[in-house]
Amino acid sequence: MEIRHFISIPETPPGDIREILSEAARQKADLKEGPLPPIMAQKTLGMIFEKPSLRTRASFETAMTQLGGHAMFLGPQEIAMGKREAVCDCARVLSRYVDILCARVFEQKHVVELAENSRVPVINAMSNDLHPCQALADALTVRERLGTIEGKKICFVGDGNNVARSMGYISCKLGAAAYRIASPRGYEMDGESVAVMKKCAGDRPVEITVGNEPRALVQDADVVYTDVWASMHQKEEAEQRKTIFAEYQVNDDMMELAAPGAIVLHCLPANRGQEITDSVMDGPRSAVYDQAENRLHTQRALLTLLMA
């Protein structure tokens, strides 16, 4: 039987994405009635982490517990993947011990190499290039708050990073009307990623705009999304970026330009008072904490379907 992996949104058929979202919604509702069936009993998730994490680690471990299984954390001190031990050897050994793997890494090529050498499914829990698990939670949150992502206008304000990229891919796959990315000059989404977004959209018409004017691109947006201005691997640039990104703060004035009923997303952790103000993050338009909770529900559904 062919092993199914979850490495990126572009590689995942739209039908599979919708199935994950539907399963996540079903399990989320079922949890209110009592424990879920222990379909992961005697199963182990191996979690390879090169980066620190709150939501990714807590949500995957909780998901496995709720499904009756076990999660084993493997940090950089245990593995030092690609340094102390070759990536292919990590995959070949671990996949003889565990039933499924997730990896939160710096380099996307390490996730790909894990999948190429693993006997069990591999999940991309984040790389510097992509964050597909976050995109699943984002899509579920939009569906819960706005009914559907189809036909919606989504604007990402900030750095054209892994989160912006993955949200663009899933928005185009699921029929959004527009995906706009507002970034300072020199920090825009790259052309190759925009081309992939267009490919994800297929024959459906979608407005994909990369620009430098946040207030113009937020106009009439149904979803306004932001993230930190400096990612984990860019900490040495953090002070410089504070000045460069200052006009890209998502605040009350900017949200006045969005569509009535628009929601705000942030993948967290947030630097309050920088990329987003307290009044927006804690305000009635914020879906930030529903979005964080939905990491649990979408990842649990992903585990369920990969192991089916």
Secondary structure as UniProt FT lines:
FT   TURN            10..11
FT   HELIX           14..31
FT   TURN            32..33
FT   TURN            39..42
FT   STRAND          44..49
FT   HELIX           55..66
FT   TURN            67..68
FT   STRAND          70..74
FT   TURN            76..78
FT   TURN            82..84
FT   HELIX           87..94
FT   TURN            95..97
FT   STRAND          100..104
FT   HELIX           108..117
FT   STRAND          122..126
FT   HELIX           132..146
FT   TURN            150..151
FT   STRAND          153..157
FT   HELIX           162..173
FT   TURN            174..175
FT   STRAND          178..182
FT   TURN            185..186
FT   HELIX           191..201
FT   TURN            202..203
FT   STRAND          207..211
FT   HELIX           214..218
FT   TURN            219..220
FT   STRAND          223..226
FT   HELIX           232..237
FT   HELIX           238..244
FT   HELIX           246..248
FT   HELIX           252..255
FT   TURN            256..257
FT   TURN            260..261
FT   STRAND          263..266
FT   TURN            273..275
FT   HELIX           278..281
FT   TURN            284..285
FT   HELIX           288..306
//
